[in-house]
C-alpha cells in the first residue's frame, strides 16, 4: 500500500486581479487556480476543500468558534521515507527546531539579578518586574476619552456665559 503525506493550506479569501479577469467570481476562481497550480508544481495533488471549526480566544476569558475554509493536498512518499514511518503509519507534523538533534548543548544557568541564593556561576538576568521597567519609556500615554472633549467645551461655554 502506498503511503502519502498531506498538506492543509488556508483557502484563498479574496480574488486575484489578472488581465482579462473582470468579475469577482472570476477573480476568486483565478486565486484558487493560482494556488492549485503552485501546489501541483511542488508535486501536491488536490484532494478536497473543507469547512472546519476553529476554537479561538475572544476577549479576556471567552472563546468563539470561527469556521475556516482549507484545502487538502497530498503527495506520495518516496519508498525510502515510507520505510522510515512508525508502525502506525502516522507521521507527526514537523516542529520548528533551532537546535539540531544530534548536538548536545547544556542549558546555561541563570538566576534573577540580586538573588542571594543564586549560585556564583549563574548568569544574572533581570526578573519579570525589572524587564517591564526597562521596557517602560516613562512617557504617559494620552489617549482621547470619548465624549470628554465635548463635555469640557460645553462646561467652558457655560462658564464664559456666566461671567458676562
Backbone bond lengths (Angstrom), bond angles and torsions (degrees), N, CA, C in turn:
res aa  C-N    CA-C-N  psi(-1)  N-CA   C-N-CA  omega(-1)  CA-C   N-CA-C  phi
1 X - - - 1.457 - - 1.524 109.25 -
2 X 1.316 116.04 135.12 1.461 120.79 -177.35 1.526 110.35 -80.33
3 X 1.336 116.45 139.69 1.458 122.36 178.82 1.520 109.36 -98.90
4 X 1.336 115.64 148.24 1.455 121.82 -179.30 1.520 109.80 -127.22
5 X 1.322 114.77 156.08 1.453 120.55 167.36 1.522 106.51 -113.83
6 X 1.312 116.36 147.89 1.451 122.08 -174.65 1.518 111.12 -118.20
7 X 1.307 114.91 151.65 1.458 120.90 176.99 1.525 107.32 -137.14
8 X 1.328 116.59 131.55 1.462 122.28 179.24 1.523 107.72 -116.59
9 X 1.331 116.03 125.04 1.469 121.03 -178.41 1.523 108.82 -126.33
10 X 1.336 117.58 150.78 1.465 119.77 176.86 1.528 110.42 -63.84
11 X 1.304 116.53 138.18 1.460 120.42 176.26 1.524 108.84 -72.62
12 X 1.320 117.69 147.98 1.465 119.16 178.37 1.526 110.85 -58.90
13 X 1.321 116.33 142.69 1.463 121.23 179.81 1.524 111.39 -103.64
14 X 1.329 116.99 -19.25 1.460 121.60 -177.76 1.514 109.49 -129.29
15 X 1.317 114.61 156.87 1.451 120.54 176.27 1.518 111.10 -79.05
16 X 1.326 115.47 157.90 1.457 122.08 178.64 1.523 109.16 -112.10
17 X 1.324 115.84 128.82 1.463 120.03 179.14 1.519 109.93 -69.39
18 X 1.326 114.75 143.23 1.459 121.19 175.67 1.523 107.61 -154.06
19 X 1.305 115.96 161.20 1.455 121.10 -179.85 1.528 109.31 -64.14
20 X 1.325 116.24 127.69 1.457 121.82 178.18 1.523 114.18 84.02
21 X 1.334 117.90 -2.65 1.465 121.37 179.63 1.530 106.43 -103.28
22 X 1.341 116.14 110.62 1.460 120.10 -171.23 1.525 114.36 -108.09
23 X 1.332 117.98 -44.83 1.462 120.41 -172.86 1.525 111.21 -81.22
24 X 1.343 117.42 155.98 1.467 120.54 177.41 1.537 112.37 -59.11
25 X 1.343 116.37 -37.59 1.461 119.82 178.91 1.525 111.21 -63.37
26 X 1.336 116.12 -42.76 1.465 120.60 -179.68 1.533 110.85 -67.67
27 X 1.332 117.19 -36.96 1.470 120.21 178.17 1.529 110.85 -66.99
28 X 1.338 116.53 -39.62 1.458 119.82 177.91 1.528 110.33 -65.17
29 X 1.328 116.08 -44.05 1.470 120.23 177.17 1.530 110.32 -60.81
30 X 1.311 116.98 -36.68 1.466 121.61 177.85 1.530 110.61 -63.38
31 X 1.350 117.41 -40.38 1.473 121.14 177.93 1.524 110.80 -60.94
32 X 1.315 116.12 -44.70 1.466 119.99 -179.84 1.525 110.26 -66.41
33 X 1.325 116.61 -41.57 1.464 120.82 178.98 1.527 111.05 -60.57
34 X 1.319 116.81 -42.50 1.470 120.57 178.83 1.525 110.28 -61.51
35 X 1.348 117.45 -46.48 1.461 121.40 179.79 1.529 110.93 -62.00
36 X 1.336 117.41 -44.94 1.467 120.54 179.73 1.527 111.18 -61.24
37 X 1.326 116.98 -42.59 1.468 120.06 -179.50 1.530 112.14 -68.27
38 X 1.342 117.02 -37.44 1.471 119.68 177.67 1.526 110.83 -64.08
39 X 1.333 116.26 -44.53 1.466 120.12 -179.38 1.529 110.79 -67.44
40 X 1.334 117.08 -39.61 1.462 120.57 179.71 1.529 110.88 -64.90
41 X 1.325 117.15 -33.98 1.467 120.50 178.23 1.527 111.11 -63.92
42 X 1.347 116.77 -27.33 1.468 121.07 177.80 1.528 111.99 -91.53
43 X 1.332 117.24 5.69 1.458 120.57 176.82 1.514 115.12 93.16
44 X 1.332 118.27 8.41 1.460 121.56 -178.62 1.520 110.19 -90.42
45 X 1.322 117.00 135.89 1.457 123.63 178.74 1.536 108.09 -104.71
46 X 1.348 115.82 129.80 1.466 120.22 -179.91 1.524 109.35 -69.22
47 X 1.343 116.35 133.58 1.456 121.72 178.31 1.520 112.00 -106.07
48 X 1.335 116.39 -54.59 1.460 119.89 -177.43 1.531 109.76 -169.66
49 X 1.328 114.13 166.58 1.464 121.99 172.37 1.516 106.81 -109.33
50 X 1.320 116.97 140.79 1.460 122.17 -177.53 1.522 109.77 -129.90
51 X 1.317 115.36 148.84 1.461 122.74 170.88 1.519 105.73 -111.15
52 X 1.340 117.02 111.45 1.456 121.69 -172.92 1.526 111.39 -122.47
53 X 1.346 116.74 146.71 1.475 119.60 177.95 1.521 110.61 -78.45
54 X 1.314 114.63 145.40 1.463 121.27 177.95 1.521 107.77 -131.70
55 X 1.334 116.81 115.50 1.465 121.75 179.09 1.523 107.56 -80.86
56 X 1.339 116.62 120.75 1.462 120.93 -176.02 1.518 110.10 -132.95
57 X 1.324 115.41 154.18 1.463 120.73 178.67 1.515 110.08 -67.24
58 X 1.322 114.25 144.27 1.456 121.18 177.49 1.521 107.68 -137.40
59 X 1.316 116.80 109.11 1.457 120.12 -177.44 1.517 111.15 75.89
60 X 1.330 115.57 -154.98 1.461 120.68 -176.15 1.524 112.89 -78.43
61 X 1.321 117.00 -45.31 1.456 120.16 -171.74 1.520 113.83 -118.37
62 X 1.307 118.09 -16.48 1.447 120.88 -171.75 1.514 113.69 -91.67
63 X 1.313 114.11 175.22 1.454 120.51 174.63 1.518 107.60 -143.53
64 X 1.309 114.90 156.79 1.457 120.89 -179.06 1.520 108.28 -137.74
65 X 1.313 115.49 152.79 1.458 120.56 177.01 1.516 108.45 -99.20
66 X 1.318 115.92 119.16 1.460 122.16 175.18 1.520 107.89 -109.16
67 X 1.310 116.33 140.70 1.456 121.05 179.89 1.516 108.67 -96.18
68 X 1.322 116.34 129.61 1.466 122.81 -176.91 1.525 110.67 -116.77
69 X 1.324 116.61 135.68 1.459 121.87 173.80 1.520 108.29 -91.61
70 X 1.303 116.45 125.01 1.459 121.28 178.93 1.523 109.37 -129.06
71 X 1.313 114.76 158.45 1.465 121.15 177.46 1.527 107.86 -118.31
72 X 1.323 116.25 134.29 1.460 122.57 -175.97 1.532 108.72 -106.43
73 X 1.345 115.06 128.73 1.462 121.98 177.89 1.527 108.33 -123.72
74 X 1.330 115.86 157.06 1.458 120.16 174.27 1.521 109.19 -143.34
75 X 1.346 114.43 158.09 1.459 120.67 171.89 1.513 107.41 -148.10
76 X 1.328 116.20 149.53 1.466 119.28 -178.72 1.524 111.28 -68.18
77 X 1.310 115.09 142.70 1.463 120.33 173.80 1.512 108.86 -79.14
78 X 1.299 116.60 146.59 1.458 120.44 174.06 1.525 108.06 -66.04
79 X 1.315 118.01 154.04 1.463 122.19 -178.25 1.522 111.00 -56.70
80 X 1.328 116.93 -37.05 1.463 121.82 179.71 1.526 110.68 -64.38
81 X 1.353 117.15 -43.63 1.460 121.51 179.37 1.520 110.93 -68.58
82 X 1.320 117.86 -39.68 1.462 121.43 -178.98 1.521 110.77 -63.55
83 X 1.328 117.96 -33.97 1.462 121.44 179.65 1.523 111.13 -70.00
84 X 1.329 118.12 -24.21 1.461 121.65 -178.14 1.520 113.12 -87.36
85 X 1.340 117.65 -5.91 1.460 120.24 -179.78 1.518 110.73 -67.16
86 X 1.344 117.80 149.50 1.452 120.22 176.73 1.529 110.54 -65.49
87 X 1.328 116.31 169.30 1.458 122.10 -176.60 1.516 112.78 -55.48
88 X 1.328 117.77 -36.03 1.462 120.24 -177.66 1.521 111.34 -69.70
89 X 1.334 116.71 -14.25 1.455 120.22 -178.25 1.518 112.18 80.48
90 X 1.304 117.32 4.35 1.455 121.08 -177.31 1.516 109.60 -98.06
91 X 1.315 115.10 132.14 1.456 120.91 177.03 1.516 107.79 -106.18
92 X 1.323 117.18 126.67 1.457 121.47 179.77 1.528 109.21 -73.22
93 X 1.348 117.65 145.69 1.463 119.87 176.58 1.523 110.53 -61.83
94 X 1.300 115.09 146.08 1.460 120.13 -179.59 1.516 109.86 -69.99
95 X 1.313 115.85 133.99 1.463 121.29 177.09 1.518 108.18 -104.28
96 X 1.345 117.43 139.11 1.455 118.36 177.95 1.523 110.29 -64.65
97 X 1.307 115.67 138.84 1.452 120.36 -177.78 1.519 109.70 -138.43
98 X 1.314 115.57 128.36 1.462 120.08 178.98 1.525 110.73 -88.15
99 X 1.325 118.14 -21.80 1.461 122.41 -177.53 1.516 108.56 -110.32
100 X 1.305 116.66 133.59 1.460 120.37 176.26 1.523 108.45 -70.42
101 X 1.329 115.61 142.97 1.454 119.81 -174.74 1.524 113.13 -70.91
102 X 1.325 117.86 -22.57 1.459 118.88 -178.96 1.529 112.04 -84.22
103 X 1.316 117.01 -7.65 1.462 120.12 177.93 1.528 108.88 -93.52
104 X 1.314 116.79 136.87 1.459 119.84 174.37 1.520 107.16 -106.92
105 X 1.306 114.72 115.74 1.455 120.09 -177.93 1.523 107.53 -121.52
106 X 1.321 116.32 125.46 1.463 119.48 179.54 1.519 108.66 -80.93
107 X 1.332 117.05 135.59 1.467 119.23 179.44 1.523 110.33 -68.46
108 X 1.309 115.34 146.52 1.465 119.07 -179.48 1.528 109.12 -76.70
109 X 1.286 115.85 150.19 1.456 122.89 -178.57 1.519 108.32 -90.31
110 X 1.346 116.81 122.26 1.462 121.41 -179.21 1.522 109.70 -125.34
111 X 1.327 115.17 157.25 1.464 121.96 177.29 1.522 108.08 -149.72
112 X 1.318 116.19 150.95 1.455 120.79 177.76 1.525 109.41 -62.83
113 X 1.317 115.84 138.57 1.455 120.40 -178.88 1.523 110.30 -59.57
114 X 1.327 117.07 133.13 1.454 122.38 178.41 1.521 113.99 84.66
115 X 1.324 118.42 4.58 1.464 120.94 179.87 1.527 108.78 -73.11
116 X 1.351 118.31 116.53 1.469 120.32 -177.00 1.534 112.66 -69.50
117 X 1.340 117.91 -20.41 1.463 120.46 -178.91 1.526 113.21 -95.08
118 X 1.326 117.04 5.77 1.465 120.62 -178.21 1.526 110.72 -72.76
119 X 1.328 118.00 142.21 1.467 120.19 175.42 1.522 110.06 -62.23
120 X 1.330 117.46 149.75 1.472 119.61 -176.15 1.532 113.27 -65.00
121 X 1.338 118.23 -26.85 1.462 119.76 -177.97 1.531 112.98 -90.41
122 X 1.336 118.19 4.91 1.461 121.87 -179.37 1.521 110.42 -77.54
123 X 1.331 115.25 142.06 1.458 121.32 177.22 1.526 108.70 -77.19
124 X 1.326 116.97 129.24 1.459 122.03 -178.36 1.531 109.09 -79.88
125 X 1.343 116.38 123.89 1.466 121.58 177.12 1.520 108.16 -125.29
126 X 1.341 117.54 148.34 1.463 119.13 179.17 1.525 111.06 -67.51
127 X 1.336 116.52 143.71 1.460 121.52 177.26 1.521 110.50 -73.92
128 X 1.345 117.70 177.36 1.462 119.86 -177.11 1.523 113.55 -62.02
129 X 1.315 118.46 -37.55 1.462 120.77 178.98 1.516 111.43 -67.96
130 X 1.331 116.69 -40.40 1.458 120.50 179.69 1.526 110.52 -67.21
131 X 1.320 117.32 -37.57 1.467 120.03 178.67 1.520 110.32 -62.46
132 X 1.336 116.26 -40.10 1.460 120.30 179.47 1.525 110.22 -66.69
133 X 1.337 116.60 -40.27 1.463 119.75 178.72 1.526 111.46 -65.29
134 X 1.323 117.25 -38.50 1.457 120.30 179.53 1.526 111.28 -65.82
135 X 1.337 116.87 -32.53 1.457 120.80 -179.52 1.526 111.93 -77.98
136 X 1.329 118.23 -20.29 1.461 122.07 -178.63 1.520 109.20 -78.47
137 X 1.336 116.79 124.92 1.460 120.01 -179.42 1.523 113.04 -88.35
138 X 1.347 118.34 -1.52 1.449 122.10 176.29 1.511 114.70 81.00
139 X 1.330 117.90 2.17 1.453 121.14 -179.93 1.515 108.33 -95.04
140 X 1.340 115.84 127.78 1.459 119.92 179.89 1.521 109.49 -76.12
141 X 1.328 116.06 133.07 1.452 119.72 178.00 1.515 108.98 -80.59
142 X 1.312 115.84 132.15 1.459 121.63 178.61 1.522 107.97 -112.63
143 X 1.300 116.18 99.42 1.453 119.31 177.98 1.526 108.47 -107.29
144 X 1.324 117.54 137.98 1.467 119.61 -178.55 1.524 110.38 -66.80
145 X 1.326 115.57 139.58 1.448 121.62 177.62 1.523 106.95 -97.62
146 X 1.314 117.65 130.29 1.465 122.82 -176.31 1.525 111.09 -58.68
147 X 1.315 116.51 126.95 1.456 121.55 175.64 1.520 114.69 85.74
148 X 1.309 119.32 -17.22 1.456 122.04 -176.32 1.530 110.88 -65.98
149 X 1.310 118.34 -41.72 1.452 121.36 -177.70 1.532 110.92 -63.38
150 X 1.305 117.05 -44.26 1.465 121.00 -179.96 1.531 110.53 -64.30
151 X 1.331 117.26 -40.14 1.460 120.75 179.79 1.528 110.76 -65.21
152 X 1.324 117.30 -41.25 1.462 120.44 178.92 1.525 111.53 -66.08
153 X 1.349 116.31 -39.00 1.460 119.92 178.24 1.528 110.52 -64.14
154 X 1.324 117.18 -41.31 1.470 120.95 179.24 1.524 110.34 -63.76
155 X 1.332 116.53 -42.14 1.466 121.18 179.94 1.526 110.27 -65.39
156 X 1.344 116.48 -40.45 1.455 120.09 179.02 1.524 109.88 -66.17
157 X 1.327 117.64 -35.35 1.465 121.01 177.60 1.520 110.75 -65.75
158 X 1.327 118.44 -37.54 1.462 122.01 177.52 1.524 110.61 -66.65
159 X 1.322 116.29 -39.88 1.457 120.68 -178.48 1.539 110.12 -67.16
160 X 1.345 115.93 -43.41 1.464 119.67 178.89 1.510 111.09 -64.18
161 X 1.330 117.27 -38.85 1.465 121.81 178.86 1.521 112.84 -68.83
162 X 1.325 117.14 -29.77 1.469 122.37 -177.95 1.517 111.92 -80.39
163 X 1.344 119.53 -24.75 1.461 123.26 -178.01 1.523 111.86 -78.40
164 X 1.290 117.92 -23.39 1.473 120.29 -174.11 1.469 112.53 -81.77
